[in-house]
Amino acid sequence: MVALAAGDWTPTSRIRESGPARVRGREGVSLAFFEAFPSSGAGTTGVCSTTAPTGAKGEALTFTRASTAICTKTASGGLATTGIANGDLVSVSSNVIRQEYDANGVLGVRVEESRTNDVLRSQELNNAAWLTSAVGVAGPTITADAAVAPDGTTTAERFEVPAVAGGQESVRYQTLGSIGSTRATSIYVKGNGSSGSIQVIHFGPGGACTVCAYNSTTWTRCVYAGVTGGAGNVGFGSSATAGGCGLGAANGAIDAFIWQAQGELGAFATSPIPTTSASVTRSAEDARFVLSAITVTAPWSAAATTWLPAGIASNARVGGAGGTTGLVTALFDTYVSGGVLQVFSSQVTPNNYSTGLAVTASTSARYAAYHDGTLWNGCVNSTCAAGASRAWSSLANTTTFAIGQYATAGAINGIQSRFCFQPGDATRCR
């Protein structure tokens, strides 16, 4: 599908010819049977807007999430971990979909699985729910509500930690009890007039951590994903002990602001989930479009190498889909560590099929699927692989285009955009 420049598409500038697949923009570019969150922005209503978006031609989006969630306004991409400004994070109510920019500046949609933050008092590191470990030096000094946080509230703590040398430790921590579980622990950090580094730690016998650099002008989200050790402790500060980051891992003094500690079971961190006296679960999200009934009587003959845009491997795109009928070209940007992307699932027995495309962690890529007359094929960027042999039958049904997950299928966590679905004609999905 040729990308439209901003402003090229308006509801009054299109001419409907013979059906939905023939809608054309002002520049004569034929839109596909269905598109959503395209580069032109057609159907979107603004970053973190509470007004529901639609498909590019006005199709209604059905969306559910039983809890509130945090939406990110960062123009460089909603999955950004650096360059975060005060006010970039906003809370949206239940059942409000999160429109966020992907890594390429296109407004897409964030869809996440259910996650639980089991760190208590996530924005109150001065609270008694947090413990101090001090070995050879003083423990951290915490000043509550000392600065404006990424969500625009004055809830960031000032966090002062002395320099540590071999065998010393100054850490604020909680014991979560998830022994041997893969956990993602995170916190937002901004220097108080200076840059430096802080450790995000899973500690106890055989502890491990990451050392995260921060600056004094913008917020950085520091994340460590790994197996918790010992009693399942997670903490923040500086440790040069065997139970922290290893003997001899010296670190200079820390004077920084910190906000929103999070500990969640999983191999990657998801969007912030604030807590107080108890753990909090963000509900799973379900986003889908119900399209008009269509009939596809024969497969198309386009080979993968002819309909994938030239140079796409070097021009990262985003998106993802499942539960559709016909050709789907979709773009996907994700922070999933592993996982399976359902690009095609016809919903017509016995043709139900998932391409099972593996999602690579922290990458921006284009995912697509098509039927060549014999096989379902799945593509990542310009590399395609044949799937299971499935006969093509005449498909006539009401089509559901699901974003990120479909029914009980595994969720795809990330910001997705530029969905395109065109049965029988691959050339429009470019």
ChimeraX attribute file (.defattr): number of C-alpha atoms within 10 A of each C-alpha:
attribute: neighborCount
match mode: 1-to-1
recipient: residues
	/A:1	20
	/A:2	13
	/A:3	13
	/A:4	17
	/A:5	11
	/A:6	11
	/A:7	10
	/A:8	16
	/A:9	21
	/A:10	15
	/A:11	13
	/A:12	8
	/A:13	11
	/A:14	19
	/A:15	13
	/A:16	11
	/A:17	10
	/A:18	8
	/A:19	8
	/A:20	14
	/A:21	18
	/A:22	15
	/A:23	18
	/A:24	18
	/A:25	19
	/A:26	16
	/A:27	12
	/A:28	10
	/A:29	18
	/A:30	18
	/A:31	23
	/A:32	25
	/A:33	21
	/A:34	23
	/A:35	27
	/A:36	30
	/A:37	24
	/A:38	22
	/A:39	19
	/A:40	19
	/A:41	23
	/A:42	24
	/A:43	22
	/A:44	22
	/A:45	15
	/A:46	18
	/A:47	19
	/A:48	24
	/A:49	17
	/A:50	15
	/A:51	12
	/A:52	19
	/A:53	25
	/A:54	19
	/A:55	20
	/A:56	25
	/A:57	20
	/A:58	15
	/A:59	17
	/A:60	16
	/A:61	18
	/A:62	16
	/A:63	17
	/A:64	15
	/A:65	21
	/A:66	13
	/A:67	17
	/A:68	16
	/A:69	22
	/A:70	19
	/A:71	24
	/A:72	26
	/A:73	22
	/A:74	23
	/A:75	19
	/A:76	17
	/A:77	20
	/A:78	28
	/A:79	21
	/A:80	16
	/A:81	14
	/A:82	17
	/A:83	15
	/A:84	24
	/A:85	19
	/A:86	15
	/A:87	15
	/A:88	20
	/A:89	21
	/A:90	14
	/A:91	16
	/A:92	17
	/A:93	14
	/A:94	16
	/A:95	19
	/A:96	23
	/A:97	27
	/A:98	28
	/A:99	29
	/A:100	28
	/A:101	27
	/A:102	29
	/A:103	24
	/A:104	16
	/A:105	14
	/A:106	23
	/A:107	29
	/A:108	33
	/A:109	28
	/A:110	29
	/A:111	24
	/A:112	22
	/A:113	18
	/A:114	15
	/A:115	20
	/A:116	19
	/A:117	23
	/A:118	21
	/A:119	28
	/A:120	24
	/A:121	21
	/A:122	25
	/A:123	23
	/A:124	23
	/A:125	26
	/A:126	19
	/A:127	15
	/A:128	11
	/A:129	16
	/A:130	17
	/A:131	16
	/A:132	19
	/A:133	17
	/A:134	16
	/A:135	16
	/A:136	12
	/A:137	16
	/A:138	17
	/A:139	20
	/A:140	24
	/A:141	17
	/A:142	20
	/A:143	16
	/A:144	18
	/A:145	19
	/A:146	15
	/A:147	20
	/A:148	17
	/A:149	26
	/A:150	25
	/A:151	19
	/A:152	15
	/A:153	12
	/A:154	14
	/A:155	20
	/A:156	27
	/A:157	25
	/A:158	25
	/A:159	26
	/A:160	19
	/A:161	25
	/A:162	19
	/A:163	17
	/A:164	24
	/A:165	19
	/A:166	16
	/A:167	19
	/A:168	24
	/A:169	31
	/A:170	26
	/A:171	23
	/A:172	24
	/A:173	22
	/A:174	21
	/A:175	18
	/A:176	15
	/A:177	14
	/A:178	17
	/A:179	14
	/A:180	13
	/A:181	16
	/A:182	17
	/A:183	23
	/A:184	24
	/A:185	30
	/A:186	26
	/A:187	22
	/A:188	23
	/A:189	31
	/A:190	30
	/A:191	23
	/A:192	19
	/A:193	11
	/A:194	13
	/A:195	15
	/A:196	18
	/A:197	22
	/A:198	23
	/A:199	23
	/A:200	29
	/A:201	32
	/A:202	32
	/A:203	27
	/A:204	19
	/A:205	14
	/A:206	14
	/A:207	21
	/A:208	23
	/A:209	24
	/A:210	17
	/A:211	18
	/A:212	16
	/A:213	16
	/A:214	22
	/A:215	19
	/A:216	17
	/A:217	15
	/A:218	15
	/A:219	25
	/A:220	24
	/A:221	22
	/A:222	24
	/A:223	24
	/A:224	24
	/A:225	23
	/A:226	21
	/A:227	21
	/A:228	29
	/A:229	24
	/A:230	18
	/A:231	17
	/A:232	21
	/A:233	19
	/A:234	32
	/A:235	28
	/A:236	27
	/A:237	27
	/A:238	34
	/A:239	34
	/A:240	21
	/A:241	22
	/A:242	20
	/A:243	20
	/A:244	28
	/A:245	24
	/A:246	18
	/A:247	15
	/A:248	15
	/A:249	18
	/A:250	19
	/A:251	23
	/A:252	14
	/A:253	16
	/A:254	22
	/A:255	23
	/A:256	25
	/A:257	27
	/A:258	29
	/A:259	28
	/A:260	25
	/A:261	28
	/A:262	27
	/A:263	30
	/A:264	23
	/A:265	20
	/A:266	19
	/A:267	20
	/A:268	22
	/A:269	23
	/A:270	25
	/A:271	19
	/A:272	23
	/A:273	24
	/A:274	23
	/A:275	21
	/A:276	14
	/A:277	11
	/A:278	12
	/A:279	16
	/A:280	17
	/A:281	18
	/A:282	23
	/A:283	18
	/A:284	16
	/A:285	25
	/A:286	21
	/A:287	20
	/A:288	20
	/A:289	20
	/A:290	15
	/A:291	18
	/A:292	13
	/A:293	11
	/A:294	15
	/A:295	13
	/A:296	16
	/A:297	13
	/A:298	15
	/A:299	19
	/A:300	17
	/A:301	13
	/A:302	17
	/A:303	14
	/A:304	21
	/A:305	11
	/A:306	10
	/A:307	17
	/A:308	25
	/A:309	17
	/A:310	13
	/A:311	10
	/A:312	14
	/A:313	16
	/A:314	10
	/A:315	13
	/A:316	17
	/A:317	24
	/A:318	25
	/A:319	32
	/A:320	31
	/A:321	31
	/A:322	27
	/A:323	23
	/A:324	25
	/A:325	26
	/A:326	23
	/A:327	24
	/A:328	29
	/A:329	30
	/A:330	30
	/A:331	25
	/A:332	30
	/A:333	32
	/A:334	26
	/A:335	20
	/A:336	23
	/A:337	16
	/A:338	16
	/A:339	16
	/A:340	17
	/A:341	25
	/A:342	30
	/A:343	34
	/A:344	29
	/A:345	23
	/A:346	21
	/A:347	18
	/A:348	15
	/A:349	8
	/A:350	11
	/A:351	17
	/A:352	14
	/A:353	21
	/A:354	22
	/A:355	23
	/A:356	14
	/A:357	22
	/A:358	14
	/A:359	22
	/A:360	16
	/A:361	15
	/A:362	15
	/A:363	17
	/A:364	25
	/A:365	24
	/A:366	25
	/A:367	29
	/A:368	33
	/A:369	29
	/A:370	29
	/A:371	28
	/A:372	17
	/A:373	16
	/A:374	14
	/A:375	16
	/A:376	23
	/A:377	23
	/A:378	27
	/A:379	21
	/A:380	21
	/A:381	22
	/A:382	19
	/A:383	13
	/A:384	19
	/A:385	14
	/A:386	16
	/A:387	18
	/A:388	12
	/A:389	14
	/A:390	15
	/A:391	12
	/A:392	18
	/A:393	15
	/A:394	11
	/A:395	19
	/A:396	13
	/A:397	16
	/A:398	15
	/A:399	19
	/A:400	20
	/A:401	29
	/A:402	24
	/A:403	29
	/A:404	30
	/A:405	27
	/A:406	21
	/A:407	10
	/A:408	6
	/A:409	14
	/A:410	14
	/A:411	23
	/A:412	28
	/A:413	24
	/A:414	27
	/A:415	31
	/A:416	33
	/A:417	32
	/A:418	29
	/A:419	29
	/A:420	29
	/A:421	27
	/A:422	21
	/A:423	24
	/A:424	18
	/A:425	18
	/A:426	24
	/A:427	16
	/A:428	20
	/A:429	28
	/A:430	16
